[in-house]
Amino acid sequence: MLKNQEDENKIDVIHQQPTAYFLQYQQLISNYQHLQSKSLRHLSQNAQNKLTKIEEIMQFMNEKLQQSQDESFQNEIMDIQRTLNAYLSPALQHFIDIPEFLRNRKVLDQQQTPNQIIEQQLQMIVNEFENIAESIYLNDLNQLVDHGQFLKYKLQQPDLFKTQQDISDHSA
């Protein structure tokens, strides 16, 4: 009789296996965090804050990805994350490769410094990620797709921070 009372008081814990999307997303988050930690000491405080904001929105996306049963929604979130990682990794690496003394100087044909450019690019990503997060929150797949496409378009930048030598090496 005592055993039956204990059984009634037990809370059933349902263990769900992580989805393939969740596992892929965890890898993307991990890659992003590695990239962020690697680049932090090279970036201004303002740029660091933007990277932190992007990570916060990525965590929100991760929560929604876990909760969603809509495969189209999951695909869009994953595609947005892949787009971000494909752009941000090389952009930050090229920025890190610029000697520190040149990061605050206007270089080549740019009318901005590399620090200004990276901050501007990160702000554009933050702004679009906020729009994407709103679409996810509202479960608006159409808006999510639109913002994802806009982000892809905006992140198709020509060789950001590459030196002329880097560019000619790739065209050879």
N, C-alpha and C positions, 0 to 999 in steps of 0.2 A: 504494500500500500504506500509506503514511503517512497518507493521507486516511482510509482505513477505520478505522485505529486511533483517529484523532481523533474520528470519528463515534461510535465505540463509547463513548468517554469523555465525550461530551456528556450533559448532564442535560437531559431534556425539561422544558421549562417550559410548563405549561398555563395559558393566559390565559383566565380565566372572565369573562364579561361580568357586571357587577353586576346583581343582580335588581332589580325594581321596588321590592320591600320594602326592600332594602338602601339604595337611593337615597332612598326616603321616610324611612327611619330616619336616614340621614345628615342630612337636612334637619331632622328633629326634634332630633337631637343638637346641630346647629349653632344652632338656635333656643334650646335650653336653655342652651348655653354663653354665648350673647349675653345672655340673661336673667340668668344667674348673674353675669357680669362687670358688668352694669349695676346689680345690686342689692347686690353685695358690700360696698361702702362704707357702705351703709345698715343692714346687719345686724350683730348681735352675732357674736363669734367662734364661739360655740356654734351659731348658725344657719348661719353660713358652713360650718362643719364638716359639718353635716347636708346642705347642698347639695352639697358635695364627695362625700359618701357616696352620695347619689342619683346623681350623675354616674358614679361608679365602677360602680354596679349597672347603669346604662344602658349602659355600655361592655360589661359582661358580656352583657347582653341582645343587644347588637349582634353580638357574636361568635357567640352561639347562633343568632341570626337568619340569619347568613351560612352557618352549617353545616347548618341544618335544611332538609330537603326537604319537611317536613310543612306544607302550606298552612294548615291549621287552627291549628297552633302559631304560624306566622308572623302570621296574622291576629290572634291573641290578643295577641302581643307588641306589634304595631303599635297595637292598640286601647288597650292599657294606656298606651303612650307618648302617644297622642293625649289620653287622659283626663288624664294628668298635666299636659301642656302647657296644655290648656284650662282647668285649674284654677289651676295655679301662676302663669302669666303675669299674669292679672288680680289674683290675691291679692297677689303681690309688688308689682305696680304700685300697688295701693291702699295697701299698707304704705309704699312709698316716698313716696307723696303726703301721708302724715300728717306734719305738722311734727315735726321731730326732738325738740323739747321735750315733745311729747305722747306719744312712743313709750314712755315709762316711767311714764306716769300711767294710772290706771284711768279709762276714759272711757265715757260714755253708760251703758248698763245692763250693761256687761261688768264682771265682778268680777276681770278680769285686765287687764294692760297689753297694748298691741299687740305689744310685744316678746315677752311670754310667750305670746301667742296664736300668733304666727308660729312660734316655736320648738316649741310643742306640735303645730301642724299639720305642720311639717317632720318631727318625730319620728314622728308617726303614718305619714307617707309612707315614711320610712326603714324602719320596722318592717314595713310591708306589702310594700315592695319587697324586703326580705330574704326574706320568705315566698315572694314571686313568683320571686325568683332561685333559691331552693331547688327550687321546682316545675319551673323551667326546667332546672336541673341534673339533676334526676331524670327529665326528660322526661315529667312527669306532666301531661298536658293537662287532666284533670278538675280537679286542684288549681289549675292556672294559671287556668282559667276562673273557679273559685270566688273566688280571690284578686283577680282582675281585677274581678269583679262587686262584691266587698266594697269595693275601692278606689273604684270609681265611686260606690257608695252613700255612703261616708265623705266623698268630695269634693264631694258635692252640698250645699254649705254655703250658708246664706242670706247674701248680700252681705257677706262678710267684709271688714272694715275700711272699708266705705263709710260716708260720713257720712250723716246724715239728709237733707241737702240732695241728695246724689247719688242716694239712693233715691227721693226725691220727684220728681227730674228724670226718672227712667226710668218712673215710673208716670203721668206726664202725657201 
